[in-house]
Amino acid sequence: MKRPLRDGLRYAISALIGIGALSGVLYFVGWRQTLAQVHSLGALGIIAVLGTVAIAMGAWIVCWWIILIAYGIHLPLRKIIGARLSGYAISYITPSLYFGGEPVRAFMVADRESAPATRVFATVIVERFLGGLSMIAFILIGGFQAIISPAIPWAEKRLLIGGIGFITFWIIIGLLNFAWNLKWISRGIAGIGRIIPRWKGPLSRAAAKVCETEDEVYLAFTKYRYGTLAALAVQITATFFVYIRPQVFFHFSSGVLLTFPQLSLLFSLNILLSSFLWLTPGGLGTGEAGMIGIFRLVAPSIPTEGVVAYSLMFKAAESILVVIGIVYLAQRGLSYLKRSDPN
């Protein structure tokens, strides 16, 4: 079976699994009760949900824009927005929430003269890395709250500590590699080429490109450090609006006030859930099932139908951005084909 057909089949199976899982969740929770929870949100609550998602995306776009400017890449804001939304859409609908669409948005703005590919890829890596740093800041707060909380069993604490430790470890490795320009990634690729001689040529060329990108990323921590700090501040703002999502929804739907430890734990566990269980398009089905378990552990007073409504409502808001990104990506693809057509 050819690779495109095989990948398409896998995606279709993943989508069917997601639909089946969501159907099962709605069957056991009750779809009428779930709709009632959405209805209780009210018009003002729906606006608040949409606004929370829009502000977070706006901050992500501004963060990348700041980094691009710091690197001397001046592009029309419309192009930056379109590329960022297109990358977000690809990441969202594929089983890789945080990195799947990053090559797409990099290629969409790369230009040999004004925006070389290695430099653009460097800005994407820096933006995603700053996103990881901002998440870690909130996750560590949640992890501390989990460790001192007597309501969480030790088995769940071990699982949470292990997940947080895993993510934190790789963020620290990335910080050391990029901030000190240790070139671990390019050296690793070149090392594999030395171990497997038949791959030496292609891997050597790949290592050279990766090395060039690592040099570009290193500039973010030296030459462009003020721009990087400004971008980090904006990235933290984006993460904050993801952090407060449960409070926004349940304040308008049921008047529930979640405590700071609860919000921290919900954020941390949701990040871990998204990192390891984003197995279907949009995390459909698996996300709702996992969210029920998280809320039962952290905020047991919130009914399961409310949890499912919360998850689906924010996914509906995010889907608007996904659709815009896909439409923009399709238009750019058609424009490229027209330019490439010799007739």
PyMOL commands that set and color helices and strands:
alter all, ss='L'
color gray80, all
select helices_A, chain A and resi 3-29+31-39+42-70+77-93+102-109+117-148+154-179+184-195+197-220+225-243+245-254+260-277+281-283+286-298+304-340
alter helices_A, ss='H'
color red, helices_A
deselect
rebuild
show_as cartoon
